[in-house]
Amino acid sequence: MSDYRLKSIALKVATRSAMDNELNEAVQFLATKATSSRSGIRVTRNGPGDFTVSLDPSVPFGTTLEDDSW
């Protein structure tokens, strides 16, 4: 995850503890990128155990928004 152009991270998790850990790690990683783009972070649940964490310019900087798409 060291590519400075990375704008989203797809996650597939099997357990609740894995979900919490991996989502937190993804949000923390993208938070370091959000400063330069002045974007917020959107966490989208695509289905059971399937998430996308992304920089989103429509989300205010400094905000993490949770969303369901299913």
PDB file with one MODEL, atoms N, CA, C and O in Angstrom:
MODEL        1
ATOM      1  N   MET A   1       0.805  -1.194   0.000  1.00  0.00           N
ATOM      2  CA  MET A   1       0.000   0.000   0.000  1.00  0.00           C
ATOM      3  C   MET A   1       0.851   1.263   0.000  1.00  0.00           C
ATOM      4  O   MET A   1       0.447   2.249   0.616  1.00  0.00           O
ATOM      5  N   SER A   2       1.971   1.285  -0.637  1.00  0.00           N
ATOM      6  CA  SER A   2       2.822   2.467  -0.607  1.00  0.00           C
ATOM      7  C   SER A   2       2.671   3.355  -1.836  1.00  0.00           C
ATOM      8  O   SER A   2       3.376   4.360  -1.935  1.00  0.00           O
ATOM      9  N   ASP A   3       1.790   3.033  -2.771  1.00  0.00           N
ATOM     10  CA  ASP A   3       1.607   3.822  -3.974  1.00  0.00           C
ATOM     11  C   ASP A   3       0.857   5.105  -3.639  1.00  0.00           C
ATOM     12  O   ASP A   3      -0.269   5.051  -3.143  1.00  0.00           O
ATOM     13  N   TYR A   4       1.476   6.275  -3.908  1.00  0.00           N
ATOM     14  CA  TYR A   4       0.871   7.545  -3.563  1.00  0.00           C
ATOM     15  C   TYR A   4      -0.379   7.834  -4.376  1.00  0.00           C
ATOM     16  O   TYR A   4      -1.147   8.719  -4.001  1.00  0.00           O
ATOM     17  N   ARG A   5      -0.616   7.127  -5.471  1.00  0.00           N
ATOM     18  CA  ARG A   5      -1.801   7.342  -6.303  1.00  0.00           C
ATOM     19  C   ARG A   5      -2.988   6.500  -5.840  1.00  0.00           C
ATOM     20  O   ARG A   5      -4.092   6.649  -6.363  1.00  0.00           O
ATOM     21  N   LEU A   6      -2.777   5.642  -4.890  1.00  0.00           N
ATOM     22  CA  LEU A   6      -3.839   4.770  -4.404  1.00  0.00           C
ATOM     23  C   LEU A   6      -4.971   5.612  -3.821  1.00  0.00           C
ATOM     24  O   LEU A   6      -4.747   6.430  -2.929  1.00  0.00           O
ATOM     25  N   LYS A   7      -6.197   5.405  -4.334  1.00  0.00           N
ATOM     26  CA  LYS A   7      -7.341   6.174  -3.887  1.00  0.00           C
ATOM     27  C   LYS A   7      -8.431   5.308  -3.270  1.00  0.00           C
ATOM     28  O   LYS A   7      -9.371   5.833  -2.673  1.00  0.00           O
ATOM     29  N   SER A   8      -8.320   3.985  -3.406  1.00  0.00           N
ATOM     30  CA  SER A   8      -9.306   3.113  -2.767  1.00  0.00           C
ATOM     31  C   SER A   8      -8.683   1.761  -2.445  1.00  0.00           C
ATOM     32  O   SER A   8      -7.693   1.342  -3.044  1.00  0.00           O
ATOM     33  N   ILE A   9      -9.304   1.096  -1.475  1.00  0.00           N
ATOM     34  CA  ILE A   9      -8.837  -0.209  -1.026  1.00  0.00           C
ATOM     35  C   ILE A   9     -10.058  -1.119  -0.933  1.00  0.00           C
ATOM     36  O   ILE A   9     -11.034  -0.785  -0.261  1.00  0.00           O
ATOM     37  N   ALA A  10     -10.006  -2.253  -1.597  1.00  0.00           N
ATOM     38  CA  ALA A  10     -11.083  -3.243  -1.526  1.00  0.00           C
ATOM     39  C   ALA A  10     -10.720  -4.277  -0.474  1.00  0.00           C
ATOM     40  O   ALA A  10      -9.588  -4.761  -0.432  1.00  0.00           O
ATOM     41  N   LEU A  11     -11.682  -4.615   0.375  1.00  0.00           N
ATOM     42  CA  LEU A  11     -11.456  -5.580   1.449  1.00  0.00           C
ATOM     43  C   LEU A  11     -12.516  -6.667   1.411  1.00  0.00           C
ATOM     44  O   LEU A  11     -13.696  -6.393   1.195  1.00  0.00           O
ATOM     45  N   LYS A  12     -12.086  -7.893   1.621  1.00  0.00           N
ATOM     46  CA  LYS A  12     -12.999  -9.021   1.832  1.00  0.00           C
ATOM     47  C   LYS A  12     -12.563  -9.660   3.140  1.00  0.00           C
ATOM     48  O   LYS A  12     -11.421 -10.094   3.286  1.00  0.00           O
ATOM     49  N   VAL A  13     -13.495  -9.711   4.094  1.00  0.00           N
ATOM     50  CA  VAL A  13     -13.161 -10.215   5.421  1.00  0.00           C
ATOM     51  C   VAL A  13     -14.143 -11.316   5.826  1.00  0.00           C
ATOM     52  O   VAL A  13     -15.292 -11.341   5.386  1.00  0.00           O
ATOM     53  N   ALA A  14     -13.658 -12.222   6.674  1.00  0.00           N
ATOM     54  CA  ALA A  14     -14.466 -13.380   7.067  1.00  0.00           C
ATOM     55  C   ALA A  14     -15.003 -13.282   8.493  1.00  0.00           C
ATOM     56  O   ALA A  14     -16.006 -13.917   8.817  1.00  0.00           O
ATOM     57  N   THR A  15     -14.348 -12.494   9.351  1.00  0.00           N
ATOM     58  CA  THR A  15     -14.778 -12.419  10.749  1.00  0.00           C
ATOM     59  C   THR A  15     -14.938 -10.968  11.182  1.00  0.00           C
ATOM     60  O   THR A  15     -14.393 -10.061  10.553  1.00  0.00           O
ATOM     61  N   ARG A  16     -15.680 -10.757  12.250  1.00  0.00           N
ATOM     62  CA  ARG A  16     -15.907  -9.414  12.782  1.00  0.00           C
ATOM     63  C   ARG A  16     -14.591  -8.765  13.214  1.00  0.00           C
ATOM     64  O   ARG A  16     -14.369  -7.584  12.948  1.00  0.00           O
ATOM     65  N   SER A  17     -13.720  -9.525  13.875  1.00  0.00           N
ATOM     66  CA  SER A  17     -12.454  -8.940  14.328  1.00  0.00           C
ATOM     67  C   SER A  17     -11.572  -8.570  13.135  1.00  0.00           C
ATOM     68  O   SER A  17     -10.900  -7.540  13.157  1.00  0.00           O
ATOM     69  N   ALA A  18     -11.574  -9.399  12.105  1.00  0.00           N
ATOM     70  CA  ALA A  18     -10.815  -9.063  10.900  1.00  0.00           C
ATOM     71  C   ALA A  18     -11.399  -7.816  10.246  1.00  0.00           C
ATOM     72  O   ALA A  18     -10.652  -6.961   9.769  1.00  0.00           O
ATOM     73  N   MET A  19     -12.718  -7.703  10.218  1.00  0.00           N
ATOM     74  CA  MET A  19     -13.369  -6.540   9.633  1.00  0.00           C
ATOM     75  C   MET A  19     -12.931  -5.270  10.356  1.00  0.00           C
ATOM     76  O   MET A  19     -12.512  -4.304   9.717  1.00  0.00           O
ATOM     77  N   ASP A  20     -13.025  -5.267  11.682  1.00  0.00           N
ATOM     78  CA  ASP A  20     -12.641  -4.089  12.457  1.00  0.00           C
ATOM     79  C   ASP A  20     -11.181  -3.723  12.212  1.00  0.00           C
ATOM     80  O   ASP A  20     -10.864  -2.562  11.955  1.00  0.00           O
ATOM     81  N   ASN A  21     -10.297  -4.708  12.290  1.00  0.00           N
ATOM     82  CA  ASN A  21      -8.865  -4.439  12.122  1.00  0.00           C
ATOM     83  C   ASN A  21      -8.539  -3.934  10.718  1.00  0.00           C
ATOM     84  O   ASN A  21      -7.819  -2.947  10.569  1.00  0.00           O
ATOM     85  N   GLU A  22      -9.056  -4.595   9.698  1.00  0.00           N
ATOM     86  CA  GLU A  22      -8.711  -4.223   8.322  1.00  0.00           C
ATOM     87  C   GLU A  22      -9.338  -2.898   7.914  1.00  0.00           C
ATOM     88  O   GLU A  22      -8.707  -2.112   7.208  1.00  0.00           O
ATOM     89  N   LEU A  23     -10.574  -2.636   8.348  1.00  0.00           N
ATOM     90  CA  LEU A  23     -11.176  -1.337   8.041  1.00  0.00           C
ATOM     91  C   LEU A  23     -10.420  -0.212   8.732  1.00  0.00           C
ATOM     92  O   LEU A  23     -10.166   0.826   8.120  1.00  0.00           O
ATOM     93  N   ASN A  24     -10.059  -0.400   9.990  1.00  0.00           N
ATOM     94  CA  ASN A  24      -9.291   0.628  10.696  1.00  0.00           C
ATOM     95  C   ASN A  24      -7.952   0.891  10.015  1.00  0.00           C
ATOM     96  O   ASN A  24      -7.545   2.043   9.864  1.00  0.00           O
ATOM     97  N   GLU A  25      -7.275  -0.165   9.607  1.00  0.00           N
ATOM     98  CA  GLU A  25      -5.989  -0.013   8.935  1.00  0.00           C
ATOM     99  C   GLU A  25      -6.151   0.727   7.605  1.00  0.00           C
ATOM    100  O   GLU A  25      -5.351   1.607   7.288  1.00  0.00           O
ATOM    101  N   ALA A  26      -7.170   0.381   6.832  1.00  0.00           N
ATOM    102  CA  ALA A  26      -7.401   1.030   5.539  1.00  0.00           C
ATOM    103  C   ALA A  26      -7.745   2.506   5.721  1.00  0.00           C
ATOM    104  O   ALA A  26      -7.242   3.355   4.984  1.00  0.00           O
ATOM    105  N   VAL A  27      -8.599   2.817   6.699  1.00  0.00           N
ATOM    106  CA  VAL A  27      -8.966   4.214   6.947  1.00  0.00           C
ATOM    107  C   VAL A  27      -7.744   5.006   7.391  1.00  0.00           C
ATOM    108  O   VAL A  27      -7.535   6.124   6.921  1.00  0.00           O
ATOM    109  N   GLN A  28      -6.940   4.454   8.278  1.00  0.00           N
ATOM    110  CA  GLN A  28      -5.733   5.148   8.736  1.00  0.00           C
ATOM    111  C   GLN A  28      -4.763   5.393   7.580  1.00  0.00           C
ATOM    112  O   GLN A  28      -4.165   6.464   7.478  1.00  0.00           O
ATOM    113  N   PHE A  29      -4.613   4.394   6.716  1.00  0.00           N
ATOM    114  CA  PHE A  29      -3.709   4.560   5.576  1.00  0.00           C
ATOM    115  C   PHE A  29      -4.209   5.670   4.653  1.00  0.00           C
ATOM    116  O   PHE A  29      -3.436   6.548   4.269  1.00  0.00           O
ATOM    117  N   LEU A  30      -5.491   5.641   4.294  1.00  0.00           N
ATOM    118  CA  LEU A  30      -6.016   6.651   3.377  1.00  0.00           C
ATOM    119  C   LEU A  30      -6.088   8.029   4.020  1.00  0.00           C
ATOM    120  O   LEU A  30      -6.044   9.036   3.314  1.00  0.00           O
ATOM    121  N   ALA A  31      -6.196   8.095   5.339  1.00  0.00           N
ATOM    122  CA  ALA A  31      -6.197   9.392   6.017  1.00  0.00           C
ATOM    123  C   ALA A  31      -4.903  10.145   5.753  1.00  0.00           C
ATOM    124  O   ALA A  31      -4.905  11.373   5.677  1.00  0.00           O
ATOM    125  N   THR A  32      -3.804   9.425   5.615  1.00  0.00           N
ATOM    126  CA  THR A  32      -2.534  10.092   5.304  1.00  0.00           C
ATOM    127  C   THR A  32      -2.545  10.659   3.885  1.00  0.00           C
ATOM    128  O   THR A  32      -1.847  11.635   3.608  1.00  0.00           O
ATOM    129  N   LYS A  33      -3.316  10.069   2.995  1.00  0.00           N
ATOM    130  CA  LYS A  33      -3.429  10.546   1.608  1.00  0.00           C
ATOM    131  C   LYS A  33      -4.475  11.649   1.474  1.00  0.00           C
ATOM    132  O   LYS A  33      -4.396  12.473   0.563  1.00  0.00           O
ATOM    133  N   ALA A  34      -5.461  11.667   2.382  1.00  0.00           N
ATOM    134  CA  ALA A  34      -6.568  12.615   2.291  1.00  0.00           C
ATOM    135  C   ALA A  34      -6.103  14.055   2.451  1.00  0.00           C
ATOM    136  O   ALA A  34      -6.722  14.963   1.897  1.00  0.00           O
ATOM    137  N   THR A  35      -5.037  14.280   3.188  1.00  0.00           N
ATOM    138  CA  THR A  35      -4.553  15.631   3.419  1.00  0.00           C
ATOM    139  C   THR A  35      -4.170  16.320   2.122  1.00  0.00           C
ATOM    140  O   THR A  35      -4.533  17.477   1.907  1.00  0.00           O
ATOM    141  N   SER A  36      -3.447  15.633   1.261  1.00  0.00           N
ATOM    142  CA  SER A  36      -3.001  16.266   0.016  1.00  0.00           C
ATOM    143  C   SER A  36      -4.142  16.503  -0.956  1.00  0.00           C
ATOM    144  O   SER A  36      -4.094  17.452  -1.739  1.00  0.00           O
ATOM    145  N   SER A  37      -5.170  15.658  -0.924  1.00  0.00           N
ATOM    146  CA  SER A  37      -6.297  15.825  -1.848  1.00  0.00           C
ATOM    147  C   SER A  37      -7.460  16.590  -1.216  1.00  0.00           C
ATOM    148  O   SER A  37      -8.431  16.930  -1.892  1.00  0.00           O
ATOM    149  N   ARG A  38      -7.350  16.863   0.120  1.00  0.00           N
ATOM    150  CA  ARG A  38      -8.413  17.540   0.858  1.00  0.00           C
ATOM    151  C   ARG A  38      -9.747  16.818   0.699  1.00  0.00           C
ATOM    152  O   ARG A  38     -10.799  17.447   0.590  1.00  0.00           O
ATOM    153  N   SER A  39      -9.686  15.488   0.688  1.00  0.00           N
ATOM    154  CA  SER A  39     -10.869  14.640   0.547  1.00  0.00           C
ATOM    155  C   SER A  39     -11.204  13.986   1.870  1.00  0.00           C
ATOM    156  O   SER A  39     -10.353  13.845   2.748  1.00  0.00           O
ATOM    157  N   GLY A  40     -12.457  13.590   1.996  1.00  0.00           N
ATOM    158  CA  GLY A  40     -12.871  12.753   3.103  1.00  0.00           C
ATOM    159  C   GLY A  40     -12.733  11.300   2.704  1.00  0.00           C
ATOM    160  O   GLY A  40     -12.244  10.987   1.619  1.00  0.00           O
ATOM    161  N   ILE A  41     -13.163  10.417   3.580  1.00  0.00           N
ATOM    162  CA  ILE A  41     -13.055   8.977   3.334  1.00  0.00           C
ATOM    163  C   ILE A  41     -14.453   8.368   3.391  1.00  0.00           C
ATOM    164  O   ILE A  41     -15.225   8.632   4.313  1.00  0.00           O
ATOM    165  N   ARG A  42     -14.762   7.550   2.389  1.00  0.00           N
ATOM    166  CA  ARG A  42     -16.037   6.835   2.331  1.00  0.00           C
ATOM    167  C   ARG A  42     -15.763   5.343   2.514  1.00  0.00           C
ATOM    168  O   ARG A  42     -14.941   4.761   1.807  1.00  0.00           O
ATOM    169  N   VAL A  43     -16.458   4.734   3.468  1.00  0.00           N
ATOM    170  CA  VAL A  43     -16.389   3.293   3.689  1.00  0.00           C
ATOM    171  C   VAL A  43     -17.714   2.720   3.202  1.00  0.00           C
ATOM    172  O   VAL A  43     -18.763   3.003   3.781  1.00  0.00           O
ATOM    173  N   THR A  44     -17.673   1.918   2.147  1.00  0.00           N
ATOM    174  CA  THR A  44     -18.884   1.359   1.560  1.00  0.00           C
ATOM    175  C   THR A  44     -18.938  -0.140   1.793  1.00  0.00           C
ATOM    176  O   THR A  44     -17.999  -0.871   1.479  1.00  0.00           O
ATOM    177  N   ARG A  45     -20.060  -0.581   2.351  1.00  0.00           N
ATOM    178  CA  ARG A  45     -20.291  -2.022   2.500  1.00  0.00           C
ATOM    179  C   ARG A  45     -21.001  -2.471   1.228  1.00  0.00           C
ATOM    180  O   ARG A  45     -22.126  -2.055   0.951  1.00  0.00           O
ATOM    181  N   ASN A  46     -20.329  -3.326   0.457  1.00  0.00           N
ATOM    182  CA  ASN A  46     -20.864  -3.808  -0.817  1.00  0.00           C
ATOM    183  C   ASN A  46     -21.681  -5.085  -0.659  1.00  0.00           C
ATOM    184  O   ASN A  46     -22.479  -5.435  -1.528  1.00  0.00           O
ATOM    185  N   GLY A  47     -21.477  -5.764   0.443  1.00  0.00           N
ATOM    186  CA  GLY A  47     -22.153  -7.022   0.732  1.00  0.00           C
ATOM    187  C   GLY A  47     -21.542  -7.597   1.986  1.00  0.00           C
ATOM    188  O   GLY A  47     -20.656  -6.975   2.570  1.00  0.00           O
ATOM    189  N   PRO A  48     -21.981  -8.761   2.420  1.00  0.00           N
ATOM    190  CA  PRO A  48     -21.417  -9.371   3.626  1.00  0.00           C
ATOM    191  C   PRO A  48     -19.905  -9.584   3.495  1.00  0.00           C
ATOM    192  O   PRO A  48     -19.448 -10.317   2.618  1.00  0.00           O
ATOM    193  N   GLY A  49     -19.144  -8.943   4.364  1.00  0.00           N
ATOM    194  CA  GLY A  49     -17.693  -9.100   4.363  1.00  0.00           C
ATOM    195  C   GLY A  49     -16.979  -8.439   3.207  1.00  0.00           C
ATOM    196  O   GLY A  49     -15.791  -8.690   3.003  1.00  0.00           O
ATOM    197  N   ASP A  50     -17.666  -7.595   2.434  1.00  0.00           N
ATOM    198  CA  ASP A  50     -17.102  -6.967   1.234  1.00  0.00           C
ATOM    199  C   ASP A  50     -17.211  -5.446   1.372  1.00  0.00           C
ATOM    200  O   ASP A  50     -18.311  -4.895   1.411  1.00  0.00           O
ATOM    201  N   PHE A  51     -16.056  -4.775   1.447  1.00  0.00           N
ATOM    202  CA  PHE A  51     -16.006  -3.336   1.685  1.00  0.00           C
ATOM    203  C   PHE A  51     -15.070  -2.654   0.704  1.00  0.00           C
ATOM    204  O   PHE A  51     -14.123  -3.256   0.198  1.00  0.00           O
ATOM    205  N   THR A  52     -15.357  -1.379   0.448  1.00  0.00           N
ATOM    206  CA  THR A  52     -14.435  -0.514  -0.277  1.00  0.00           C
ATOM    207  C   THR A  52     -14.214   0.725   0.579  1.00  0.00           C
ATOM    208  O   THR A  52     -15.171   1.353   1.033  1.00  0.00           O
ATOM    209  N   VAL A  53     -12.955   1.070   0.797  1.00  0.00           N
ATOM    210  CA  VAL A  53     -12.587   2.273   1.530  1.00  0.00           C
ATOM    211  C   VAL A  53     -11.919   3.191   0.511  1.00  0.00           C
ATOM    212  O   VAL A  53     -10.933   2.808  -0.119  1.00  0.00           O
ATOM    213  N   SER A  54     -12.452   4.402   0.348  1.00  0.00           N
ATOM    214  CA  SER A  54     -11.931   5.259  -0.717  1.00  0.00           C
ATOM    215  C   SER A  54     -11.890   6.726  -0.310  1.00  0.00           C
ATOM    216  O   SER A  54     -12.657   7.185   0.536  1.00  0.00           O
ATOM    217  N   LEU A  55     -10.957   7.452  -0.951  1.00  0.00           N
ATOM    218  CA  LEU A  55     -10.943   8.904  -0.845  1.00  0.00           C
ATOM    219  C   LEU A  55     -12.102   9.416  -1.682  1.00  0.00           C
ATOM    220  O   LEU A  55     -12.319   8.948  -2.800  1.00  0.00           O
ATOM    221  N   ASP A  56     -12.844  10.371  -1.149  1.00  0.00           N
ATOM    222  CA  ASP A  56     -14.028  10.870  -1.854  1.00  0.00           C
ATOM    223  C   ASP A  56     -14.102  12.386  -1.688  1.00  0.00           C
ATOM    224  O   ASP A  56     -14.312  12.878  -0.579  1.00  0.00           O
ATOM    225  N   PRO A  57     -13.931  13.134  -2.789  1.00  0.00           N
ATOM    226  CA  PRO A  57     -13.967  14.596  -2.683  1.00  0.00           C
ATOM    227  C   PRO A  57     -15.345  15.143  -2.297  1.00  0.00           C
ATOM    228  O   PRO A  57     -15.449  16.304  -1.901  1.00  0.00           O
ATOM    229  N   SER A  58     -16.409  14.328  -2.404  1.00  0.00           N
ATOM    230  CA  SER A  58     -17.732  14.797  -1.992  1.00  0.00           C
ATOM    231  C   SER A  58     -17.946  14.664  -0.477  1.00  0.00           C
ATOM    232  O   SER A  58     -18.934  15.170   0.055  1.00  0.00           O
ATOM    233  N   VAL A  59     -17.034  13.992   0.208  1.00  0.00           N
ATOM    234  CA  VAL A  59     -17.070  13.878   1.666  1.00  0.00           C
ATOM    235  C   VAL A  59     -16.147  14.960   2.228  1.00  0.00           C
ATOM    236  O   VAL A  59     -14.996  15.060   1.804  1.00  0.00           O
ATOM    237  N   PRO A  60     -16.628  15.770   3.175  1.00  0.00           N
ATOM    238  CA  PRO A  60     -15.781  16.846   3.706  1.00  0.00           C
ATOM    239  C   PRO A  60     -14.467  16.314   4.287  1.00  0.00           C
ATOM    240  O   PRO A  60     -14.432  15.257   4.917  1.00  0.00           O
ATOM    241  N   PHE A  61     -13.396  17.067   4.062  1.00  0.00           N
ATOM    242  CA  PHE A  61     -12.087  16.712   4.596  1.00  0.00           C
ATOM    243  C   PHE A  61     -12.185  16.535   6.106  1.00  0.00           C
ATOM    244  O   PHE A  61     -12.805  17.345   6.794  1.00  0.00           O
ATOM    245  N   GLY A  62     -11.568  15.469   6.617  1.00  0.00           N
ATOM    246  CA  GLY A  62     -11.571  15.179   8.043  1.00  0.00           C
ATOM    247  C   GLY A  62     -12.750  14.310   8.482  1.00  0.00           C
ATOM    248  O   GLY A  62     -12.893  13.996   9.664  1.00  0.00           O
ATOM    249  N   THR A  63     -13.603  13.922   7.508  1.00  0.00           N
ATOM    250  CA  THR A  63     -14.791  13.134   7.805  1.00  0.00           C
ATOM    251  C   THR A  63     -14.674  11.744   7.199  1.00  0.00           C
ATOM    252  O   THR A  63     -14.167  11.582   6.089  1.00  0.00           O
ATOM    253  N   THR A  64     -15.143  10.746   7.933  1.00  0.00           N
ATOM    254  CA  THR A  64     -15.271   9.388   7.402  1.00  0.00           C
ATOM    255  C   THR A  64     -16.754   9.057   7.376  1.00  0.00           C
ATOM    256  O   THR A  64     -17.426   9.089   8.406  1.00  0.00           O
ATOM    257  N   LEU A  65     -17.257   8.740   6.192  1.00  0.00           N
ATOM    258  CA  LEU A  65     -18.675   8.440   5.983  1.00  0.00           C
ATOM    259  C   LEU A  65     -18.854   6.974   5.714  1.00  0.00           C
ATOM    260  O   LEU A  65     -18.152   6.405   4.877  1.00  0.00           O
ATOM    261  N   GLU A  66     -19.788   6.344   6.411  1.00  0.00           N
ATOM    262  CA  GLU A  66     -20.109   4.941   6.179  1.00  0.00           C
ATOM    263  C   GLU A  66     -21.345   4.852   5.295  1.00  0.00           C
ATOM    264  O   GLU A  66     -22.289   5.627   5.447  1.00  0.00           O
ATOM    265  N   ASP A  67     -21.328   3.885   4.356  1.00  0.00           N
ATOM    266  CA  ASP A  67     -22.369   3.783   3.354  1.00  0.00           C
ATOM    267  C   ASP A  67     -22.634   2.302   3.056  1.00  0.00           C
ATOM    268  O   ASP A  67     -21.717   1.484   3.128  1.00  0.00           O
ATOM    269  N   ASP A  68     -23.866   1.962   2.726  1.00  0.00           N
ATOM    270  CA  ASP A  68     -24.208   0.614   2.281  1.00  0.00           C
ATOM    271  C   ASP A  68     -24.651   0.691   0.826  1.00  0.00           C
ATOM    272  O   ASP A  68     -25.407   1.589   0.457  1.00  0.00           O
ATOM    273  N   SER A  69     -24.192  -0.237  -0.001  1.00  0.00           N
ATOM    274  CA  SER A  69     -24.608  -0.238  -1.404  1.00  0.00           C
ATOM    275  C   SER A  69     -25.416  -1.473  -1.762  1.00  0.00           C
ATOM    276  O   SER A  69     -25.656  -1.713  -2.945  1.00  0.00           O
ATOM    277  N   TRP A  70     -25.838  -2.251  -0.804  1.00  0.00           N
ATOM    278  CA  TRP A  70     -26.602  -3.471  -1.097  1.00  0.00           C
ATOM    279  C   TRP A  70     -27.882  -3.521  -0.349  1.00  0.00           C
ATOM    280  O   TRP A  70     -28.639  -4.482  -0.486  1.00  0.00           O
TER     281      TRP A  70
ENDMDL
END
